Amino acid sequence: MYQDKTITCKDCGCEFTFSANEQEFYAEKGFTNEPQRCKPCRDARKGAREGGSRREMFPAICSECGKEARVPFQPSGDRPVYCSECFSRR
């Protein structure tokens, strides 16, 4: 149904592929416009909107598998904390 499309980034002028899978995802989410920027330009724009700061990450031990994890909040110890793998399985 969908076919890969080549699009020119409106910021840097580089060509990038809007894959069939991405098009299907956009359709499922109800997005009607195609992307106008390549991934590096989208990431740069997003970083600029956020003031260029990255989210602070904190070390933790996964309550399920025991591996070291990094989480975007300061663990308080009163609730379980999961690594990304265990969290996505829940």
C-alpha positions as a printed NumPy array, in Angstrom:
array([[ 0.   ,  0.   ,  0.   ],
       [ 2.746,  2.489,  0.951],
       [ 6.031,  2.971, -0.888],
       [ 9.214,  4.7  ,  0.293],
       [ 9.334,  8.379, -0.703],
       [12.331, 10.649, -1.049],
       [11.782, 14.072,  0.509],
       [14.086, 17.114,  0.556],
       [14.64 , 18.596,  4.034],
       [13.447, 22.2  ,  4.168],
       [16.248, 23.156,  6.597],
       [19.428, 21.569,  5.222],
       [18.342, 20.612,  1.697],
       [19.444, 16.982,  2.083],
       [17.253, 14.21 ,  0.784],
       [15.846, 11.653,  3.227],
       [13.579,  8.648,  2.912],
       [10.043,  8.668,  4.298],
       [ 9.71 ,  4.896,  4.567],
       [ 6.567,  2.869,  3.963],
       [ 6.588,  1.884,  7.65 ],
       [ 6.788,  5.532,  8.721],
       [ 3.943,  6.418,  6.359],
       [ 1.815,  3.662,  7.856],
       [ 2.62 ,  4.908, 11.366],
       [ 1.654,  8.471, 10.376],
       [-1.643,  7.191,  8.948],
       [-2.409,  5.18 , 12.114],
       [-1.807,  8.285, 14.245],
       [-4.004, 10.398, 11.975],
       [-1.156, 12.65 , 10.813],
       [-2.003, 14.197,  7.463],
       [ 1.253, 16.041,  6.686],
       [ 4.487, 14.415,  5.606],
       [ 7.675, 15.283,  7.527],
       [ 9.463, 18.359,  6.2  ],
       [12.788, 17.846,  7.955],
       [15.32 , 15.007,  8.109],
       [15.935, 13.297, 11.454],
       [19.096, 15.299, 12.335],
       [17.285, 18.589, 11.648],
       [14.198, 17.44 , 13.615],
       [16.438, 16.492, 16.55 ],
       [18.29 , 19.824, 16.388],
       [15.008, 21.733, 16.264],
       [13.627, 19.761, 19.194],
       [16.803, 20.412, 21.189],
       [16.566, 24.129, 20.482],
       [12.927, 24.192, 21.655],
       [13.933, 22.5  , 24.889],
       [16.638, 25.062, 25.496],
       [19.33 , 22.642, 24.391],
       [19.252, 20.837, 27.702],
       [19.068, 17.102, 27.986],
       [16.89 , 15.401, 30.562],
       [18.875, 14.551, 33.669],
       [19.155, 10.801, 34.206],
       [19.76 ,  9.019, 37.507],
       [21.36 ,  5.63 , 38.197],
       [19.168,  2.858, 39.591],
       [19.051, -0.924, 39.899],
       [16.222, -2.685, 38.09 ],
       [13.796, -4.241, 40.567],
       [13.078, -7.11 , 38.188],
       [16.389, -8.219, 36.626],
       [18.941, -6.468, 38.865],
       [20.768, -4.702, 36.019],
       [21.944, -1.13 , 36.324],
       [19.52 ,  1.307, 34.706],
       [19.302,  5.042, 34.08 ],
       [15.952,  6.667, 34.783],
       [14.647, 10.247, 34.298],
       [13.72 , 10.687, 37.965],
       [15.45 , 10.426, 41.318],
       [14.48 ,  6.992, 42.728],
       [13.127,  7.346, 46.258],
       [13.379,  3.675, 47.194],
       [ 9.705,  3.277, 48.097],
       [ 8.618,  2.051, 44.639],
       [10.116, -0.426, 42.17 ],
       [12.294,  0.888, 39.347],
       [12.711, -0.997, 36.063],
       [15.282, -0.922, 33.271],
       [13.906, -0.078, 29.828],
       [13.719, -3.75 , 28.801],
       [11.749, -4.856, 31.861],
       [ 9.579, -1.732, 31.744],
       [ 8.577, -2.382, 28.123],
       [ 7.613, -5.986, 28.971],
       [ 5.182, -4.816, 31.656]])
